[in-house]
Amino acid sequence: MSLALRIRALLADALLGAYIGAVVYRIVWGQILGGSPPESVTLAEWLGYAGCAGGFALVGQLARCTPGAWLLWRESMRPWQRTVAQHVVWATVVLTIWTGWSVARVSPVEFFSAKGLESAARLFGALLRPELSILDAALLAMLQTIYIALMATLLGLPPALLLGFLAARNLMRAHPVTFALYAVLRVWINFVRSVEPLIWAVIFSVWVGIGPFAGMLAMLLHTVAALAKLYSEQVESIDPGLVEAVESTGAHPIQVVFYGVVPQVLLPFLAFTIYRWDSNVRMATVIGLVGGGGIGTLLMQYQGLARWQEVGMIVLLIAAVVWVMDYLSARIREMLS
Amino acid sequence: MRAQIELLGVTKRYPNGVEALRNVTVRVYRGEFLAVIGLSGSGKSTLLRCINRLVEPSEGRVYFEGEDVTHLRGEALRRHRQRIGMVFQQFNLIERRSVLENVLVGALGRVPVWRSLLGNFSAELVQEALHNLEIVGLAEKAAEPVRALSGGQKQRVAIARALMQRPQVLLADEPVASLDPATAHSVLRYLEQLNREHGLTIVCSLHFLSLVRRYASRVVALRTGELVFEGAAEEITPERFRHIYGEEAEEVELR
């Protein structure tokens, strides 16, 4: 039996033991049975979890009736050992769903309460009777949103194009220096992409003040990373045959990219860019909610005043514009392919 | 007389450990039509690519016109590649661009980088491209997009592109493997014509022995990266055939 497999089994059992211990103490006892564990995790509690982990792993090794043991002795387990291991898995699944229900404070009672239903009915009723008199103001705000999204897309395009090629493995792997650059860029792209634009908007609003500019910068940054990733994946999936053919003519590496790579990625790049503008419009409405300007900010103002008919007007307008953008960008992308 | 191309004891190991060529020595003489045969994966493509140095040998030496080109880099490597044209099984053309633009790609090595990025080719180069299209019988297709052409026509565009390099040698990597028999002959006849009338040296990997007998002046055979035969096509007896292609093999005729 390999040591690596054994370590993996021990780790699996230990993590499972600690997890079950924590869920039982914090959720089952603490939230469901009305116990009161302290706010912060004390040393004793940490030690308890460590004990659970060690104990469970030990039981797994000695009695061979845990999921970890199943990894190691799948073939030679007795029926009762197999049954116990299976029940441990099922118990963990049930505990996890129970925990999720409890943590999300899912409450059908509140969902169906008479007072709640009444408020919802009032709100939806107002939304369905949109206030048409603010249509012109809403349209102007919507245009602002569309232009913010357009600016983020256009300004993001040149750096994204450059990064798209520099973050393509097949173009960069030949030389150690370029490969190091590729690796750094990949990490940067994945980091920027994994942080939601809304959070970037918060960061930029500290930098340049709350407003459309902060929202635009947030989308710009996210657009550069997202497009660079899409572009580079397109570059990585090209047919190497054409590249080789251009190389074989004795062309300069820059010519190889322009004649061997660019013709293969041009149309997909265009399609990605249009798609990105369309999703930036959707994103801009959300960023507007935290003060990024445009339609989202207008919506938050009316929401703060509890003027639901105006809010209904704005929501309808957002839905209409998003639908039109979605449809147009799909049609353009269809024409390109 | 010294051979135009000399591969001396060439071994190529790829990073994944595969030995595509093992200690292969082949000489190619000026003006000959050399066929390279062998099963798929026997090292034919690698052998061709060691000549124009798309592949760098792990061991051994490659000489071209007496010059050691084994480990050329940068500008010197690009100048070496310019004098050797190459065509491929999959044609490797820019499908959406016109025939003329594709042929002009062959002249990239002679055009300053910034001018080629603007697509700005001189009138002389365009004339030369049209002339090369005439040689392969496609002058009237110059403005059409490549994707509108048939397979045989695409391969002739690829030949015209290679001619734009004003090559001394033309490498052809399975040039007719994805064409039907009639088209295969028409493409090979263009190669034969270039070989006879323009004195172009041709190194061509082929699958069908019938084609080898019809077009090649000499044959080398590879088997799992090793040279197992060198001589005239007529010398490939059934016994030698089995040695090259394995005991199970039977010859398929392509007329």
Interface residues (C-beta under 8 A of the other chain):
Chain A: D239 G241 L242 E244 A245 V246 E247 S248 T249 G250 A251 H252 I254 Q255 F258 Y259 P263
Chain B: N52 L54 R78 R79 H80 R81 Q82 R83 I84 G85 M86 F88 Q90 N92 L93 I94 R96 R97 V105 G106 A107 L108 G109 V113 S116 L117 A158 R161 A162 M164 Q165 L171
